[in-house]
Amino acid sequence: MPTMTESPTLAASEAVAPWLAEHERFRRELPAGEPAALQALRRSAIERFATLGFPTLQQEAWRLTNVAPIARG
């Protein structure tokens, strides 16, 4: 059974690419002066998302949640 720490497949990597690009656009448009702690938290979260991708139906915590509509955008 896949775990939350396994690397995403190529298809999963392609699925998150538009979301990563959108996050980068969002980050560039943020006003100056954002607290460093918030910047670090956002950076950590997007790096984790880039590594793990969208959860699958095989991952216990997400077993009953279909994230396919979110992944499709």
TORPA-4810 file (N, C-alpha, C, O; in nm, 3 decimals):
<nodes>
NODE_1_0.085_-0.118_0.000_0.000_0.000_0.000_0.089_0.124_0.000_0.183_0.130_0.080_M
NODE_2_0.066_0.225_-0.086_0.145_0.346_-0.089_0.133_0.423_0.042_0.031_0.418_0.110_P
NODE_3_0.239_0.492_0.074_0.237_0.575_0.194_0.251_0.721_0.154_0.279_0.753_0.039_T
NODE_4_0.230_0.810_0.251_0.239_0.953_0.223_0.383_0.996_0.192_0.404_1.108_0.145_M
NODE_5_0.482_0.911_0.218_0.620_0.950_0.195_0.677_0.898_0.064_0.791_0.931_0.031_T
NODE_6_0.601_0.820_-0.010_0.651_0.769_-0.137_0.651_0.879_-0.243_0.568_0.970_-0.241_E
NODE_7_0.744_0.869_-0.335_0.753_0.965_-0.445_0.634_0.949_-0.538_0.586_0.837_-0.558_S
NODE_8_0.585_1.059_-0.596_0.473_1.047_-0.689_0.518_0.986_-0.820_0.636_0.991_-0.855_P
NODE_9_0.424_0.928_-0.893_0.454_0.874_-1.025_0.468_0.990_-1.123_0.440_1.105_-1.088_T
NODE_10_0.510_0.960_-1.242_0.523_1.064_-1.345_0.388_1.129_-1.371_0.379_1.251_-1.383_L
NODE_11_0.283_1.049_-1.379_0.150_1.104_-1.403_0.109_1.198_-1.288_0.051_1.303_-1.312_A
NODE_12_0.140_1.159_-1.166_0.108_1.244_-1.051_0.189_1.373_-1.059_0.136_1.481_-1.028_A
NODE_13_0.315_1.364_-1.098_0.398_1.484_-1.111_0.339_1.580_-1.214_0.338_1.701_-1.194_S
NODE_14_0.291_1.524_-1.324_0.229_1.606_-1.427_0.098_1.667_-1.377_0.062_1.778_-1.416_E
NODE_15_0.028_1.596_-1.290_-0.098_1.646_-1.237_-0.077_1.765_-1.145_-0.163_1.854_-1.139_A
NODE_16_0.034_1.769_-1.073_0.057_1.879_-0.980_0.125_1.998_-1.045_0.125_2.107_-0.989_V
NODE_17_0.184_1.980_-1.163_0.259_2.088_-1.228_0.178_2.217_-1.243_0.231_2.324_-1.211_A
NODE_18_0.053_2.212_-1.290_-0.022_2.337_-1.301_-0.046_2.405_-1.165_-0.049_2.527_-1.155_P
NODE_19_-0.064_2.323_-1.062_-0.086_2.377_-0.928_0.040_2.442_-0.875_0.033_2.544_-0.806_W
NODE_20_0.156_2.384_-0.905_0.283_2.444_-0.863_0.306_2.577_-0.936_0.352_2.674_-0.876_L
NODE_21_0.273_2.580_-1.064_0.287_2.704_-1.141_0.194_2.812_-1.086_0.233_2.929_-1.076_A
NODE_22_0.073_2.774_-1.052_-0.022_2.870_-0.996_0.026_2.922_-0.860_0.011_3.040_-0.829_E
NODE_23_0.083_2.834_-0.781_0.137_2.879_-0.653_0.251_2.978_-0.673_0.261_3.078_-0.601_H
NODE_24_0.336_2.952_-0.771_0.447_3.044_-0.798_0.394_3.182_-0.841_0.447_3.285_-0.799_E
NODE_25_0.290_3.183_-0.925_0.229_3.310_-0.964_0.174_3.381_-0.842_0.195_3.501_-0.824_R
NODE_26_0.103_3.308_-0.758_0.047_3.363_-0.635_0.158_3.421_-0.547_0.144_3.532_-0.495_F
NODE_27_0.267_3.347_-0.531_0.378_3.392_-0.446_0.438_3.523_-0.496_0.470_3.612_-0.418_R
NODE_28_0.454_3.533_-0.629_0.512_3.656_-0.686_0.422_3.777_-0.668_0.470_3.890_-0.662_R
NODE_29_0.291_3.754_-0.658_0.197_3.865_-0.647_0.167_3.905_-0.502_0.093_4.000_-0.479_E
NODE_30_0.225_3.834_-0.407_0.203_3.870_-0.267_0.266_4.006_-0.237_0.371_4.038_-0.292_L
NODE_31_0.203_4.085_-0.152_0.262_4.214_-0.116_0.390_4.194_-0.034_0.406_4.092_0.034_P
NODE_32_0.478_4.290_-0.042_0.602_4.285_0.036_0.569_4.294_0.184_0.464_4.345_0.223_A
NODE_33_0.659_4.245_0.264_0.641_4.257_0.407_0.571_4.141_0.474_0.533_4.150_0.591_G
NODE_34_0.552_4.033_0.402_0.490_3.916_0.462_0.585_3.860_0.569_0.705_3.853_0.546_E
NODE_35_0.533_3.819_0.684_0.619_3.765_0.790_0.702_3.646_0.741_0.652_3.562_0.665_P
NODE_36_0.826_3.639_0.784_0.916_3.532_0.742_0.862_3.395_0.782_0.878_3.298_0.707_A
NODE_37_0.797_3.386_0.896_0.742_3.258_0.941_0.634_3.209_0.844_0.626_3.089_0.817_A
NODE_38_0.553_3.299_0.793_0.449_3.261_0.698_0.510_3.220_0.565_0.464_3.124_0.502_L
NODE_39_0.613_3.291_0.523_0.683_3.253_0.399_0.740_3.112_0.412_0.728_3.032_0.319_Q
NODE_40_0.801_3.082_0.526_0.861_2.951_0.548_0.754_2.843_0.551_0.774_2.734_0.496_A
NODE_41_0.640_2.871_0.613_0.531_2.775_0.619_0.477_2.745_0.480_0.453_2.629_0.446_L
NODE_42_0.457_2.849_0.399_0.408_2.829_0.262_0.508_2.750_0.179_0.470_2.661_0.103_R
NODE_43_0.636_2.784_0.193_0.740_2.715_0.116_0.745_2.566_0.155_0.755_2.480_0.068_R
NODE_44_0.737_2.538_0.282_0.738_2.400_0.329_0.616_2.323_0.277_0.629_2.208_0.234_S
NODE_45_0.501_2.386_0.280_0.378_2.321_0.234_0.383_2.290_0.085_0.346_2.181_0.043_A
NODE_46_0.428_2.385_0.004_0.429_2.361_-0.141_0.537_2.259_-0.178_0.519_2.183_-0.274_I
NODE_47_0.648_2.257_-0.105_0.750_2.156_-0.130_0.697_2.017_-0.096_0.725_1.921_-0.168_E
NODE_48_0.621_2.006_0.011_0.562_1.876_0.048_0.460_1.833_-0.058_0.456_1.716_-0.096_R
NODE_49_0.378_1.926_-0.103_0.281_1.895_-0.208_0.353_1.852_-0.336_0.310_1.757_-0.401_F
NODE_50_0.462_1.921_-0.372_0.537_1.885_-0.492_0.594_1.745_-0.480_0.603_1.672_-0.580_A
NODE_51_0.634_1.706_-0.361_0.690_1.573_-0.338_0.584_1.465_-0.337_0.600_1.360_-0.399_T
NODE_52_0.474_1.490_-0.266_0.372_1.387_-0.246_0.262_1.387_-0.351_0.202_1.283_-0.378_L
NODE_53_0.236_1.502_-0.411_0.126_1.512_-0.506_-0.009_1.502_-0.437_-0.018_1.515_-0.315_G
NODE_54_-0.112_1.479_-0.515_-0.246_1.462_-0.459_-0.255_1.326_-0.393_-0.195_1.230_-0.441_F
NODE_55_-0.329_1.315_-0.285_-0.345_1.184_-0.221_-0.422_1.089_-0.312_-0.501_1.132_-0.397_P
NODE_56_-0.398_0.962_-0.293_-0.468_0.860_-0.372_-0.574_0.793_-0.287_-0.576_0.810_-0.165_T
NODE_57_-0.660_0.718_-0.351_-0.764_0.647_-0.277_-0.707_0.533_-0.194_-0.775_0.480_-0.106_L
NODE_58_-0.582_0.495_-0.219_-0.520_0.388_-0.141_-0.462_0.439_-0.009_-0.430_0.359_0.079_Q
NODE_59_-0.447_0.569_0.007_-0.392_0.624_0.130_-0.504_0.635_0.233_-0.605_0.701_0.209_Q
NODE_60_-0.486_0.572_0.345_-0.591_0.555_0.444_-0.662_0.685_0.480_-0.785_0.688_0.484_E
NODE_61_-0.590_0.791_0.506_-0.653_0.916_0.549_-0.745_0.974_0.441_-0.834_1.053_0.472_A
NODE_62_-0.723_0.936_0.316_-0.801_0.992_0.205_-0.890_0.888_0.139_-0.948_0.915_0.034_W
NODE_63_-0.902_0.772_0.197_-0.970_0.659_0.133_-1.109_0.694_0.078_-1.145_0.646_-0.029_R
NODE_64_-1.185_0.774_0.147_-1.321_0.803_0.104_-1.335_0.940_0.036_-1.447_0.986_0.009_L
NODE_65_-1.223_1.003_0.007_-1.227_1.135_-0.055_-1.169_1.126_-0.196_-1.052_1.092_-0.214_T
NODE_66_-1.250_1.155_-0.295_-1.204_1.154_-0.434_-1.153_1.294_-0.468_-1.232_1.387_-0.480_N
NODE_67_-1.021_1.308_-0.482_-0.962_1.438_-0.513_-0.942_1.458_-0.662_-0.884_1.559_-0.703_V
NODE_68_-0.989_1.365_-0.745_-0.973_1.377_-0.890_-1.029_1.508_-0.945_-0.964_1.569_-1.030_A
NODE_69_-1.147_1.553_-0.902_-1.196_1.681_-0.955_-1.104_1.799_-0.921_-1.091_1.892_-1.000_P
NODE_70_-1.042_1.795_-0.805_-0.948_1.900_-0.767_-0.824_1.892_-0.854_-0.776_1.994_-0.903_I
NODE_71_-0.772_1.773_-0.872_-0.652_1.753_-0.951_-0.670_1.796_-1.096_-0.576_1.846_-1.159_A
NODE_72_-0.792_1.777_-1.148_-0.819_1.818_-1.287_-0.828_1.970_-1.300_-0.814_2.023_-1.411_R
NODE_73_-0.850_2.039_-1.191_-0.858_2.185_-1.194_-0.991_2.229_-1.225_-1.016_2.349_-1.231_G
</nodes>
